[in-house]
Amino acid sequence: MSVNYSLAQMSSKPGDKEAPKLYYAKAQCSGEVTIDDLAEEIAYATSLTDGDVLNVIRAMIRQTNRNLAAGKIVRWENFGSFQLQLQSEGAETKKAFTAANIIGASVQFRPGKPIKAATRAGDGGLSFKRVAGLKEAPLENEEGGNGSGAGSGTGSGPDGGQEENPLG
């Protein structure tokens, strides 16, 4: 499977205005797949109807949210696990820290082995192809333009490779 990427120039040390700006790879998406699309594909591959699959997916999301709120790690077999993470403001002492110091919560996803394997470069995993970024002219056989293989812009930039929250 080939992943398209473009280049973005960003600080090598976010927050440090004197740090050199380097180019980092940014994945370029080519559309999206909805839960309805997934349900249709799963229904086609199984004996279930689209509606049955949608009901199961929606119930999985509801139960995942309920269990995360109860402080549990939710493991979806080999797909991966979800866990709640908190963001808080620091306090000088344990006694000074209250729930008011907690300013947000997010969900951390840890992929399982099959998902990790599907995102590795080479050996049946991913390859990379450089494409023009937004507001750029299409690339014409630029050096390194085919970008296949593990050595082509696979580094994650200073943004830490943040992904969207899968629970929306």
DSSP file (Angstrom, degrees, kcal/mol; ACC not computed):
  #  RESIDUE AA STRUCTURE BP1 BP2  ACC     N-H-->O    O-->H-N    N-H-->O    O-->H-N    TCO  KAPPA ALPHA  PHI   PSI    X-CA   Y-CA   Z-CA
    1    1 A M              0   0    0      0, 0.0   126,-2.2     0, 0.0     2,-0.5   0.000 360.0 360.0 360.0 136.9    0.0    0.0    0.0
    2    2 A S  E     -a  127   0A   0    124,-0.2     2,-0.5   126,-0.1   126,-0.2  -0.875 360.0-154.8-108.5 131.8    1.4    3.4   -0.9
    3    3 A V  E     -a  128   0A   0    124,-3.0   126,-2.4    -2,-0.5     2,-0.3  -0.903  13.9-138.9-104.6 125.4    0.9    6.5    1.2
    4    4 A N  E     +a  129   0A   0     -2,-0.5    24,-2.9    24,-0.4     2,-0.3  -0.623  27.7 176.8 -81.2 141.4    1.1    9.9   -0.5
    5    5 A Y  E     -aB 130  27A   0    124,-2.2   126,-3.4    -2,-0.3     2,-0.3  -0.978  16.9-164.2-141.5 155.9    2.9   12.6    1.3
    6    6 A S  E     - B   0  26A   0     20,-2.3    20,-2.5    -2,-0.3     2,-0.4  -0.748  29.7-103.5-125.0 178.8    3.9   16.2    0.8
    7    7 A L  E     - B   0  25A   0     -2,-0.3     2,-0.4   124,-0.2    18,-0.2  -0.848  27.0-171.9-110.8 143.9    6.5   18.4    2.6
    8    8 A A  E     - B   0  24A   0     16,-2.3    16,-2.5    -2,-0.4     2,-0.6  -0.999  21.0-133.4-132.2 134.4    5.9   21.1    5.2
    9    9 A Q  E     + B   0  23A   0     -2,-0.4     2,-0.3    14,-0.2    14,-0.2  -0.781  39.9 158.3 -90.5 123.3    8.6   23.4    6.5
   10   10 A M  E     - B   0  22A   0     12,-2.8    12,-2.7    -2,-0.6     2,-0.1  -0.934  46.9 -83.2-141.0 160.7    8.4   23.6   10.3
   11   11 A S  E     - B   0  21A   0     -2,-0.3    10,-0.2    10,-0.3     6,-0.1  -0.379  28.7-140.1 -62.7 140.0   10.6   24.6   13.3
   12   12 A S  S    S+     0   0    0      8,-2.4    -1,-0.1     1,-0.3     9,-0.1   0.663 100.5  35.0 -76.4 -14.9   12.8   21.7   14.4
   13   13 A K  S >  S-     0   0    0      3,-0.3     3,-2.5     7,-0.2    -1,-0.3  -0.780  92.0-137.3-137.7  91.4   12.1   22.8   18.0
   14   14 A P  T 3  S+     0   0    0      0, 0.0     3,-0.1     0, 0.0    -2,-0.0  -0.181  89.8  23.6 -52.1 135.3    8.6   24.2   18.4
   15   15 A G  T 3  S+     0   0    0      1,-0.1     2,-0.8     4,-0.1     3,-0.1   0.154  97.4 102.5  93.9 -18.6    8.5   27.3   20.5
   16   16 A D    X   -     0   0    0     -3,-2.5     3,-1.3     1,-0.1    -3,-0.3  -0.854  52.0-169.3-101.1 103.2   12.1   28.2   19.8
   17   17 A K  T 3  S+     0   0    0     -2,-0.8    -1,-0.1     1,-0.3    -2,-0.0   0.698  85.7  55.0 -66.8 -18.5   12.0   31.0   17.2
   18   18 A E  T 3  S+     0   0    0     -5,-0.1    -1,-0.3    -3,-0.1     3,-0.1   0.594  82.8 109.0 -88.7 -12.6   15.8   30.6   16.6
   19   19 A A  S <  S-     0   0    0     -3,-1.3    -4,-0.1    -6,-0.3    -6,-0.0  -0.332  80.0-100.6 -66.6 145.2   15.6   26.9   15.8
   20   20 A P        -     0   0    0      0, 0.0    -8,-2.4     0, 0.0     2,-0.5  -0.322  31.4-123.0 -64.9 148.6   16.3   26.0   12.1
   21   21 A K  E     -B   11   0A   0    -10,-0.2     2,-0.3    -9,-0.1   -10,-0.3  -0.829  34.5-177.2 -93.8 129.2   13.2   25.2   10.0
   22   22 A L  E     -B   10   0A   0    -12,-2.7   -12,-2.8    -2,-0.5     2,-0.4  -0.789  28.4-105.5-121.5 164.1   13.4   21.8    8.4
   23   23 A Y  E     -B    9   0A   0     -2,-0.3     2,-0.3   -14,-0.2   -14,-0.2  -0.776  36.6-175.0 -93.7 135.1   11.1   19.9    6.0
   24   24 A Y  E     -B    8   0A   0    -16,-2.5   -16,-2.3    -2,-0.4     2,-0.2  -0.934  28.2-105.9-128.0 150.7    9.0   17.1    7.4
   25   25 A A  E     -B    7   0A   0    130,-0.5     2,-0.4    -2,-0.3   132,-0.4  -0.536  29.8-167.8 -75.9 140.3    6.7   14.6    5.7
   26   26 A K  E     -B    6   0A   0    -20,-2.5   -20,-2.3    -2,-0.2     2,-0.1  -0.994  24.4-121.0-128.4 123.4    2.9   15.2    6.0
   27   27 A A  E     -B    5   0A   0     -2,-0.4     2,-0.6   -22,-0.2   -22,-0.3  -0.372  21.6-145.5 -62.7 138.2    0.5   12.4    5.0
   28   28 A Q        -     0   0    0    -24,-2.9   -24,-0.4    -2,-0.1     2,-0.1  -0.937  12.8-146.7-109.2 115.5   -1.9   13.5    2.2
   29   29 A C        -     0   0    0     -2,-0.6     3,-0.1   -26,-0.1   -26,-0.0  -0.433   7.9-157.5 -79.6 154.2   -5.3   11.9    2.5
   30   30 A S        -     0   0    0      1,-0.3     2,-0.2    -2,-0.1    -1,-0.1  -0.398  63.7 -47.2-129.1  56.1   -7.4   11.0   -0.5
   31   31 A G        -     0   0    0      2,-0.0     2,-0.3     0, 0.0    -1,-0.3  -0.635  64.3 -95.9 114.2-173.1  -10.9   10.9    0.9
   32   32 A E        -     0   0    0     -2,-0.2     2,-0.5    -3,-0.1     0, 0.0  -0.969  13.8-136.3-145.2 159.8  -12.6    9.3    3.9
   33   33 A V        -     0   0    0     -2,-0.3     2,-0.1     4,-0.0    -2,-0.0  -0.982  23.4-152.0-119.1 126.9  -14.5    6.2    4.8
   34   34 A T     >  -     0   0    0     -2,-0.5     4,-2.5     1,-0.1     5,-0.2  -0.405  31.4-105.2 -91.5 170.2  -17.6    6.6    7.0
   35   35 A I  H  > S+     0   0    0      1,-0.2     4,-2.9     2,-0.2     5,-0.2   0.885 124.0  55.3 -60.9 -37.8  -19.1    4.1    9.4
   36   36 A D  H  > S+     0   0    0      2,-0.2     4,-2.2     1,-0.2    -1,-0.2   0.914 107.6  48.8 -60.9 -42.3  -21.8    3.5    6.8
   37   37 A D  H  > S+     0   0    0      2,-0.2     4,-2.3     1,-0.2    -2,-0.2   0.930 112.8  47.5 -62.1 -45.8  -19.1    2.6    4.2
   38   38 A L  H  X S+     0   0    0     -4,-2.5     4,-3.0     1,-0.2     5,-0.2   0.919 110.4  52.2 -61.6 -43.5  -17.4    0.3    6.7
   39   39 A A  H  X S+     0   0    0     -4,-2.9     4,-2.9     1,-0.2    -1,-0.2   0.907 109.6  49.3 -59.8 -41.9  -20.7   -1.4    7.6
   40   40 A E  H  X S+     0   0    0     -4,-2.2     4,-2.1     2,-0.2    -1,-0.2   0.915 113.0  46.6 -63.8 -42.8  -21.5   -2.0    3.9
   41   41 A E  H  X S+     0   0    0     -4,-2.3     4,-1.4     2,-0.2    -2,-0.2   0.903 114.7  46.7 -66.6 -40.7  -18.0   -3.5    3.3
   42   42 A I  H  X S+     0   0    0     -4,-3.0     4,-0.8     2,-0.2     6,-0.3   0.913 111.2  51.8 -67.3 -41.7  -18.3   -5.7    6.4
   43   43 A A  H >< S+     0   0    0     -4,-2.9     3,-0.7    -5,-0.2    -2,-0.2   0.896 108.0  52.3 -60.7 -39.9  -21.9   -6.8    5.4
   44   44 A Y  H 3< S+     0   0    0     -4,-2.1    -1,-0.2     1,-0.2    -2,-0.2   0.848 112.5  45.4 -63.7 -33.9  -20.6   -7.7    2.0
   45   45 A A  H 3< S+     0   0    0     -4,-1.4    -1,-0.2    -3,-0.2     2,-0.2   0.506 120.6  35.8 -89.3  -4.8  -17.9   -9.9    3.5
   46   46 A T  S << S-     0   0    0     -4,-0.8     0, 0.0    -3,-0.7     0, 0.0  -0.670  89.3-101.5-133.1-173.8  -20.2  -11.5    6.1
   47   47 A S  S    S+     0   0    0     -2,-0.2     2,-0.2     2,-0.1    -4,-0.1   0.307  87.1 104.9 -95.3   8.5  -23.7  -12.8    6.5
   48   48 A L  S    S-     0   0    0     -6,-0.3    -2,-0.2    -5,-0.1     2,-0.2  -0.495  70.1-120.3 -86.8 157.5  -24.8   -9.7    8.4
   49   49 A T     >  -     0   0    0     -2,-0.2     4,-2.2     1,-0.1     5,-0.2  -0.513  28.1-108.1 -87.7 164.8  -26.8   -6.8    7.0
   50   50 A D  H  > S+     0   0    0      1,-0.2     4,-2.8     2,-0.2     5,-0.2   0.920 121.9  51.7 -54.7 -44.7  -25.6   -3.2    6.9
   51   51 A G  H  > S+     0   0    0      1,-0.2     4,-2.5     2,-0.2    -1,-0.2   0.887 107.4  51.2 -62.3 -41.4  -28.0   -2.4    9.7
   52   52 A D  H  > S+     0   0    0      2,-0.2     4,-2.0     1,-0.2    -1,-0.2   0.937 112.6  46.2 -60.8 -46.3  -26.7   -5.2   11.9
   53   53 A V  H  X S+     0   0    0     -4,-2.2     4,-2.7     1,-0.2    -2,-0.2   0.925 111.8  50.9 -63.9 -45.3  -23.2   -4.1   11.4
   54   54 A L  H  X S+     0   0    0     -4,-2.8     4,-2.8     1,-0.2     5,-0.2   0.909 109.2  51.8 -59.4 -42.0  -24.0   -0.4   12.1
   55   55 A N  H  X S+     0   0    0     -4,-2.5     4,-2.2     1,-0.2    -1,-0.2   0.908 111.3  46.9 -61.5 -41.6  -25.8   -1.4   15.3
   56   56 A V  H  X S+     0   0    0     -4,-2.0     4,-2.5     2,-0.2    -2,-0.2   0.930 113.0  48.3 -66.0 -45.7  -22.8   -3.3   16.5
   57   57 A I  H  X S+     0   0    0     -4,-2.7     4,-2.2     1,-0.2    -2,-0.2   0.937 113.6  46.8 -61.2 -46.8  -20.4   -0.5   15.7
   58   58 A R  H  X S+     0   0    0     -4,-2.8     4,-2.4     1,-0.2    -1,-0.2   0.894 112.6  49.7 -63.5 -39.3  -22.5    2.1   17.4
   59   59 A A  H  X S+     0   0    0     -4,-2.2     4,-2.7    -5,-0.2     5,-0.2   0.885 108.9  53.2 -66.2 -38.3  -22.9   -0.2   20.4
   60   60 A M  H  X S+     0   0    0     -4,-2.5     4,-2.3     2,-0.2    -2,-0.2   0.912 110.2  47.5 -61.9 -42.3  -19.2   -0.7   20.6
   61   61 A I  H  X S+     0   0    0     -4,-2.2     4,-2.6     2,-0.2    -2,-0.2   0.935 112.9  48.2 -65.3 -46.0  -18.6    3.1   20.6
   62   62 A R  H  X S+     0   0    0     -4,-2.4     4,-2.4     1,-0.2    -2,-0.2   0.931 115.0  44.8 -59.4 -46.6  -21.2    3.7   23.3
   63   63 A Q  H  X S+     0   0    0     -4,-2.7     4,-2.4     2,-0.2    -1,-0.2   0.857 111.3  53.4 -69.2 -34.8  -19.8    0.9   25.5
   64   64 A T  H  X S+     0   0    0     -4,-2.3     4,-2.5    -5,-0.2     5,-0.2   0.951 111.0  46.5 -62.4 -48.5  -16.2    2.1   24.9
   65   65 A N  H  X S+     0   0    0     -4,-2.6     4,-2.4     1,-0.2    -2,-0.2   0.916 112.4  50.4 -59.2 -44.9  -17.2    5.6   26.0
   66   66 A R  H  X S+     0   0    0     -4,-2.4     4,-1.0     1,-0.2    -1,-0.2   0.915 113.8  44.1 -61.1 -44.4  -19.0    4.3   29.1
   67   67 A N  H  <>S+     0   0    0     -4,-2.4     5,-2.5     2,-0.2    -1,-0.2   0.847 111.1  53.4 -73.7 -34.1  -16.1    2.1   30.2
   68   68 A L  H ><5S+     0   0    0     -4,-2.5     3,-2.0     1,-0.2    -1,-0.2   0.929 107.5  52.1 -62.0 -44.0  -13.5    4.8   29.5
   69   69 A A  H 3<5S+     0   0    0     -4,-2.4    -1,-0.2     1,-0.3    -2,-0.2   0.778 104.9  56.9 -62.8 -26.1  -15.5    7.2   31.7
   70   70 A A  T 3<5S-     0   0    0     -4,-1.0    -1,-0.3    -5,-0.2    -2,-0.2   0.387 124.1-106.0 -85.8   4.0  -15.4    4.5   34.4
   71   71 A G  T < 5S+     0   0    0     -3,-2.0     2,-0.3     1,-0.3    -3,-0.2   0.670  74.1 137.2  85.3  17.1  -11.6    4.5   34.2
   72   72 A K      < -     0   0    0     -5,-2.5     2,-0.5    11,-0.0    12,-0.3  -0.671  56.8-122.5 -97.4 152.0  -11.1    1.3   32.4
   73   73 A I        -     0   0    0     -2,-0.3     2,-0.6    10,-0.1    10,-0.2  -0.802  28.4-147.3 -83.5 130.7   -8.7    0.5   29.6
   74   74 A V  E     -C   82   0B   0      8,-2.5     8,-2.6    -2,-0.5     2,-0.6  -0.907  12.2-165.6-107.6 115.6  -10.9   -0.8   26.7
   75   75 A R  E     -C   81   0B   0     -2,-0.6     2,-1.1     6,-0.2     6,-0.3  -0.888  11.8-161.7-106.0 120.9   -9.1   -3.4   24.5
   76   76 A W  E >>  -C   80   0B   0      4,-3.3     3,-2.2    -2,-0.6     4,-0.7  -0.617  47.6-104.1 -97.2  71.9  -10.6   -4.3   21.1
   77   77 A E  T 34 S-     0   0    0     -2,-1.1     3,-0.4     1,-0.3    -1,-0.2  -0.121  90.9 -14.4  44.4-129.3   -8.8   -7.6   20.7
   78   78 A N  T 34 S+     0   0    0      1,-0.2    37,-0.6    34,-0.1    -1,-0.3   0.556 125.3  78.5 -80.6  -7.8   -5.9   -7.3   18.2
   79   79 A F  T <4 S-     0   0    0     -3,-2.2    33,-2.5     1,-0.3     2,-0.3   0.944 104.5-102.8 -65.4 -47.3   -7.2   -3.9   16.9
   80   80 A G  E  <  -CD  76 111B   0     -4,-0.7    -4,-3.3    -3,-0.4     2,-0.3  -0.924  31.5 -79.5 150.4-173.3   -5.8   -2.0   19.9
   81   81 A S  E     -CD  75 110B   0     29,-2.4    29,-2.8    -2,-0.3     2,-0.4  -0.908  22.1-148.0-128.4 155.0   -6.7   -0.4   23.2
   82   82 A F  E     +CD  74 109B   0     -8,-2.6    -8,-2.5    -2,-0.3     2,-0.3  -0.936  18.9 175.2-118.9 140.8   -8.2    2.9   24.3
   83   83 A Q  E     - D   0 108B   0     25,-2.0    25,-3.5    -2,-0.4     2,-0.2  -0.996  30.8-114.3-147.5 142.5   -7.3    4.7   27.6
   84   84 A L  E     - D   0 107B   0     -2,-0.3     2,-0.4   -12,-0.3    23,-0.2  -0.546  29.2-168.2 -75.6 138.1   -8.3    8.0   29.1
   85   85 A Q  E     - D   0 106B   0     21,-3.0    21,-2.7    -2,-0.2     2,-0.4  -0.974   8.5-145.5-124.9 144.0   -5.5   10.6   29.6
   86   86 A L  E     - D   0 105B   0     -2,-0.4     2,-0.4    19,-0.2    19,-0.2  -0.845   2.8-153.0-110.8 145.7   -5.9   13.8   31.6
   87   87 A Q  E     + D   0 104B   0     17,-2.8    16,-2.2    -2,-0.4    17,-1.4  -0.960  27.7 169.1-111.4 134.6   -4.3   17.2   31.0
   88   88 A S  E     - D   0 102B   0     -2,-0.4     2,-0.3    14,-0.3    14,-0.2  -0.966  37.2-113.7-144.2 159.2   -3.9   19.3   34.1
   89   89 A E        -     0   0    0     12,-2.8    12,-0.0    -2,-0.3     2,-0.0  -0.726  46.3-109.4 -87.2 143.0   -2.2   22.5   35.4
   90   90 A G        -     0   0    0     -2,-0.3     2,-0.3     7,-0.1    -1,-0.1  -0.276  27.0-154.0 -72.9 158.7    0.5   21.8   37.9
   91   91 A A        -     0   0    0      1,-0.1     6,-0.1     6,-0.0     4,-0.0  -0.952  22.8-125.5-129.8 151.6    0.3   22.6   41.7
   92   92 A E  S    S+     0   0    0     -2,-0.3     2,-0.3     4,-0.1    -1,-0.1   0.855  93.2  15.2 -64.0 -36.5    3.1   23.3   44.1
   93   93 A T  S  > S-     0   0    0      1,-0.1     4,-0.7    -3,-0.0     3,-0.1  -0.883  76.6-112.8-135.4 164.9    2.0   20.5   46.5
   94   94 A K  T >4 S+     0   0    0     -2,-0.3     3,-0.8     1,-0.2    -1,-0.1   0.896 118.8  54.5 -62.3 -40.1   -0.2   17.4   46.5
   95   95 A K  T 34 S+     0   0    0      1,-0.2    -1,-0.2    -3,-0.0    -3,-0.0   0.834 104.8  53.5 -64.2 -32.8   -2.5   19.2   48.9
   96   96 A A  T 34 S+     0   0    0     -3,-0.1     2,-0.4     2,-0.0    -1,-0.2   0.663  89.2  95.6 -77.5 -16.0   -2.9   22.2   46.6
   97   97 A F    <<  +     0   0    0     -3,-0.8     2,-0.3    -4,-0.7    -7,-0.1  -0.631  51.0 166.6 -80.9 128.5   -3.9   20.0   43.7
   98   98 A T    >   -     0   0    0     -2,-0.4     3,-2.1     1,-0.0     4,-0.3  -0.811  54.7 -94.3-129.4 173.8   -7.7   19.8   43.2
   99   99 A A  G >  S+     0   0    0      1,-0.3     3,-1.6    -2,-0.3    -2,-0.0   0.757 119.3  72.2 -59.7 -23.8  -10.0   18.5   40.4
  100  100 A A  G 3  S+     0   0    0      1,-0.3    -1,-0.3   -12,-0.0   -11,-0.1   0.722  85.9  65.9 -65.0 -20.3  -10.1   22.1   39.2
  101  101 A N  G <  S+     0   0    0     -3,-2.1   -12,-2.8   -13,-0.1     2,-0.6   0.686  79.9  93.3 -72.9 -17.7   -6.5   21.7   38.1
  102  102 A I  E <   +D   88   0B   0     -3,-1.6   -14,-0.3    -4,-0.3     3,-0.1  -0.675  50.0 173.9 -80.7 120.0   -7.7   19.2   35.5
  103  103 A I  E     -     0   0B   0    -16,-2.2     2,-0.3    -2,-0.6   -15,-0.2   0.487  55.7 -11.8-108.6  -5.4   -8.3   21.1   32.3
  104  104 A G  E     -D   87   0B   0    -17,-1.4   -17,-2.8     2,-0.0     2,-0.3  -0.979  49.3-137.4-179.5 168.5   -9.1   18.4   29.8
  105  105 A A  E     +D   86   0B   0     -2,-0.3     2,-0.3   -19,-0.2   -19,-0.2  -0.983  17.9 179.2-139.1 149.4   -9.2   14.7   28.9
  106  106 A S  E     -D   85   0B   0    -21,-2.7   -21,-3.0    -2,-0.3     2,-0.5  -0.924  29.1-111.5-142.8 168.9   -8.4   12.9   25.7
  107  107 A V  E     -D   84   0B   0     -2,-0.3     2,-0.5   -23,-0.2   -23,-0.2  -0.912  22.6-152.5-108.0 126.6   -8.4    9.3   24.6
  108  108 A Q  E     -D   83   0B   0    -25,-3.5   -25,-2.0    -2,-0.5     2,-0.5  -0.849   9.0-157.8 -96.4 130.9   -5.1    7.5   23.9
  109  109 A F  E     -D   82   0B   0     -2,-0.5   -27,-0.2   -27,-0.2   -29,-0.0  -0.934   6.1-168.1-109.3 129.7   -5.2    4.8   21.3
  110  110 A R  E     -D   81   0B   0    -29,-2.8   -29,-2.4    -2,-0.5    -2,-0.0  -0.955  22.6-134.1-115.3 110.9   -2.5    2.1   21.3
  111  111 A P  E     -D   80   0B   0      0, 0.0   -31,-0.3     0, 0.0   -32,-0.1  -0.291  16.3-124.2 -66.4 147.4   -2.6    0.0   18.2
  112  112 A G     >  -     0   0    0    -33,-2.5     4,-2.5   -34,-0.2     3,-0.3  -0.250  37.9 -86.8 -79.6 175.7   -2.4   -3.8   18.4
  113  113 A K  H  > S+     0   0    0      1,-0.2     4,-2.7     2,-0.2     5,-0.2   0.872 125.4  51.1 -56.3 -44.4    0.2   -5.9   16.6
  114  114 A P  H  > S+     0   0    0      0, 0.0     4,-1.7     0, 0.0    -1,-0.2   0.891 112.8  46.6 -63.8 -36.0   -1.8   -6.3   13.3
  115  115 A I  H  > S+     0   0    0    -37,-0.6     4,-0.8    -3,-0.3    -2,-0.2   0.919 113.1  48.9 -70.6 -43.0   -2.4   -2.5   13.1
  116  116 A K  H >< S+     0   0    0     -4,-2.5     3,-0.9     1,-0.2    -1,-0.2   0.918 111.0  51.1 -59.9 -43.0    1.3   -1.8   13.9
  117  117 A A  H >< S+     0   0    0     -4,-2.7     3,-1.2     1,-0.3    -1,-0.2   0.865 105.1  56.2 -64.0 -35.8    2.4   -4.3   11.2
  118  118 A A  H 3< S+     0   0    0     -4,-1.7    -1,-0.3     1,-0.2    -2,-0.2   0.684 107.2  50.5 -70.6 -16.6    0.1   -2.7    8.6
  119  119 A T  T << S+     0   0    0     -3,-0.9     2,-0.2    -4,-0.8    -1,-0.2   0.286  85.0 108.8-106.3  10.5    1.8    0.7    9.2
  120  120 A R  S <  S-     0   0    0     -3,-1.2     6,-3.7    -4,-0.2     2,-0.2  -0.612  71.4-115.3 -84.2 147.7    5.4   -0.5    8.8
  121  121 A A  B    S-e  126   0C   0      4,-0.3     6,-0.2    -2,-0.2    29,-0.1  -0.542  73.0  -1.1 -80.0 146.9    7.4    0.5    5.7
  122  122 A G  S >  S+     0   0    0      4,-2.7     3,-2.4    -2,-0.2     4,-0.2   0.051  93.2  74.9  71.0 179.4    8.6   -2.2    3.3
  123  123 A D  T 3  S-     0   0    0      1,-0.3    -3,-0.1     2,-0.1     3,-0.1   0.853 132.8 -39.9  43.6  53.0    8.1   -6.0    3.4
  124  124 A G  T 3  S+     0   0    0      1,-0.1    -1,-0.3     2,-0.0     3,-0.1   0.416 126.3  94.6  83.0  -3.1    4.5   -5.9    2.5
  125  125 A G  S <  S-     0   0    0     -3,-2.4    -4,-0.3     1,-0.3     2,-0.2   0.399  83.8 -30.2 -91.2-130.7    3.7   -2.9    4.6
  126  126 A L  B     -e  121   0C   0     -6,-3.7    -4,-2.7    -4,-0.2     2,-0.3  -0.571  44.2-169.2 -93.6 151.2    3.7    0.7    3.4
  127  127 A S  E     -a    2   0A   0   -126,-2.2  -124,-3.0    -2,-0.2     2,-0.4  -0.867  20.9-129.5-125.4 167.0    5.6    2.5    0.7
  128  128 A F  E     -a    3   0A   0     19,-0.5     2,-0.4    -2,-0.3  -124,-0.2  -0.955  17.3-172.0-128.4 138.3    5.7    6.3    0.3
  129  129 A K  E     -a    4   0A   0   -126,-2.4  -124,-2.2    -2,-0.4     2,-0.3  -0.990  22.4-132.3-130.1 123.6    5.1    8.5   -2.7
  130  130 A R  E     +a    5   0A   0     15,-0.8     2,-0.3    -2,-0.4  -124,-0.2  -0.579  31.0 174.1 -77.5 133.5    5.7   12.2   -2.7
  131  131 A V        -     0   0    0   -126,-3.4  -124,-0.2    -2,-0.3     2,-0.1  -0.843  39.7 -81.1-129.7 167.0    3.0   14.4   -4.1
  132  132 A A        -     0   0    0     -2,-0.3     3,-0.1  -126,-0.1     2,-0.1  -0.442  45.3-132.3 -69.2 142.7    2.4   18.1   -4.3
  133  133 A G    >   -     0   0    0      1,-0.2     3,-1.7     4,-0.2    -1,-0.1  -0.253  44.9 -61.0 -82.7 178.9    1.1   19.8   -1.2
  134  134 A L  T 3  S+     0   0    0      1,-0.3    -1,-0.2    -2,-0.1     3,-0.1  -0.341 126.4  14.8 -59.6 142.2   -1.8   22.2   -1.1
  135  135 A K  T 3  S+     0   0    0      1,-0.2     2,-0.3    -3,-0.1    -1,-0.3   0.671 104.3 116.7  64.1  19.4   -1.2   25.3   -3.1
  136  136 A E  S <  S-     0   0    0     -3,-1.7    -1,-0.2     3,-0.0     3,-0.1  -0.881  70.5-111.4-114.1 149.3    1.8   23.7   -4.9
  137  137 A A        -     0   0    0     -2,-0.3    -4,-0.2     1,-0.1     3,-0.1  -0.452  50.8 -85.7 -69.8 150.6    2.1   22.9   -8.5
  138  138 A P        -     0   0    0      0, 0.0     2,-0.2     0, 0.0    -1,-0.1  -0.266  50.7-106.7 -56.5 144.9    2.1   19.2   -9.4
  139  139 A L        -     0   0    0     -3,-0.1     2,-0.6     6,-0.1    -7,-0.1  -0.513  25.4-155.0 -75.7 140.6    5.5   17.5   -9.1
  140  140 A E        -     0   0    0     -2,-0.2     3,-0.1    -3,-0.1     5,-0.1  -0.891  66.7 -54.2-117.8  99.6    7.3   16.6  -12.3
  141  141 A N  S    S-     0   0    0     -2,-0.6     3,-0.1     1,-0.1     5,-0.1   0.805  78.9-175.6  38.7  42.4    9.7   13.7  -11.8
  142  142 A E    >   -     0   0    0      1,-0.1     3,-3.2     2,-0.1     4,-0.3  -0.369  40.5 -85.3 -64.3 146.3   11.4   15.7   -9.0
  143  143 A E  T 3  S+     0   0    0      1,-0.3    -1,-0.1     2,-0.1    -3,-0.0  -0.324 122.0  12.0 -56.1 129.1   14.4   14.0   -7.5
  144  144 A G  T >  S+     0   0    0     -3,-0.1     3,-0.5     1,-0.0   -14,-0.3   0.545  92.1 134.4  77.8   6.8   13.2   11.6   -4.9
  145  145 A G  T <   +     0   0    0     -3,-3.2   -15,-0.8     1,-0.3    -2,-0.1   0.775  65.9  52.9 -63.8 -29.7    9.7   12.2   -6.3
  146  146 A N  T 3  S-     0   0    0     -4,-0.3    -1,-0.3   -17,-0.2    -3,-0.1   0.814  81.7-175.3 -78.9 -26.1    8.7    8.5   -6.3
  147  147 A G    <   +     0   0    0     -3,-0.5   -19,-0.5   -18,-0.2     5,-0.2   0.668  15.9 161.8  49.5  28.7    9.7    8.3   -2.7
  148  148 A S        +     0   0    0    -21,-0.2     3,-0.2     3,-0.1    -1,-0.2  -0.506  35.5  36.8 -81.9 152.5    9.1    4.5   -2.4
  149  149 A G  S >  S-     0   0    0     -2,-0.2     3,-1.0     1,-0.2   -21,-0.2  -0.243  98.2 -67.2 100.2 171.5   10.7    2.6    0.5
  150  150 A A  T 3  S+     0   0    0      1,-0.2     4,-0.3   -29,-0.1    -1,-0.2   0.695 119.9  63.4 -74.4 -20.3   11.4    3.2    4.1
  151  151 A G  T 3  S+     0   0    0     -3,-0.2     2,-0.8     1,-0.1    -1,-0.2   0.287  78.7  96.1 -90.2  12.9   14.0    5.9    3.6
  152  152 A S  S <  S-     0   0    0     -3,-1.0    -1,-0.1    -5,-0.2    -3,-0.1  -0.755 110.0 -48.7-111.7  88.3   11.8    8.5    2.0
  153  153 A G  S    S+     0   0    0     -2,-0.8    -1,-0.1     1,-0.1    -2,-0.1   0.849  85.5 139.6  64.7  36.8   10.4   11.0    4.4
  154  154 A T        +     0   0    0     -4,-0.3    -1,-0.1     2,-0.1    -3,-0.1   0.547  34.9 111.3 -90.2  -5.7    9.2    8.6    7.0
  155  155 A G        -     0   0    0      1,-0.1  -130,-0.5    -4,-0.1     2,-0.4  -0.343  69.3-123.4 -68.4 146.4   10.3   10.7    9.9
  156  156 A S        -     0   0    0   -132,-0.1  -130,-0.1     1,-0.1    -1,-0.1  -0.730  27.1-130.2 -89.7 142.9    7.6   12.2   12.1
  157  157 A G    >   -     0   0    0     -2,-0.4     3,-1.7  -132,-0.4     4,-0.1  -0.013  37.7 -80.1 -79.6-173.2    7.8   15.9   12.4
  158  158 A P  T 3  S+     0   0    0      0, 0.0    -1,-0.1     0, 0.0    -2,-0.0   0.556 118.5  78.5 -70.4  -6.2    7.7   18.0   15.6
  159  159 A D  T >  S-     0   0    0      1,-0.1     3,-0.8     3,-0.0    -2,-0.0   0.521 102.7-125.7 -80.0  -2.8    3.9   17.7   15.8
  160  160 A G  T <   -     0   0    0     -3,-1.7    -1,-0.1     1,-0.2    -4,-0.1   0.620  49.1 -80.2  72.9  12.9    4.5   14.1   17.1
  161  161 A G  T 3   -     0   0    0      1,-0.2    -1,-0.2    -4,-0.1  -135,-0.0   0.859  66.0-168.8  64.3  36.6    2.3   12.5   14.5
  162  162 A Q    <   -     0   0    0     -3,-0.8     2,-0.3     1,-0.0    -1,-0.2  -0.321   0.7-162.1 -61.6 138.6   -1.0   13.4   16.3
  163  163 A E        -     0   0    0      1,-0.1     2,-0.1    -2,-0.0    -1,-0.0  -0.745  27.2 -86.5-116.3 165.5   -4.0   11.7   14.8
  164  164 A E        -     0   0    0     -2,-0.3    -1,-0.1     1,-0.1     3,-0.0  -0.386  51.0 -97.9 -67.7 151.2   -7.7   12.4   15.1
  165  165 A N    >   -     0   0    0      1,-0.2     3,-1.9    -2,-0.1    -1,-0.1  -0.608  29.3-148.0 -68.9 118.7   -9.5   10.9   18.1
  166  166 A P  T 3  S+     0   0    0      0, 0.0    -1,-0.2     0, 0.0    -2,-0.1   0.679  95.8  58.1 -67.1 -15.3  -11.2    7.7   16.8
  167  167 A L  T 3         0   0    0    -60,-0.1    -2,-0.1  -103,-0.0  -102,-0.0   0.399 360.0 360.0 -95.0   3.6  -14.1    8.2   19.2
  168  168 A G    <         0   0    0     -3,-1.9    -3,-0.0     0, 0.0    -1,-0.0   0.447 360.0 360.0  64.8 360.0  -14.9   11.6   17.7
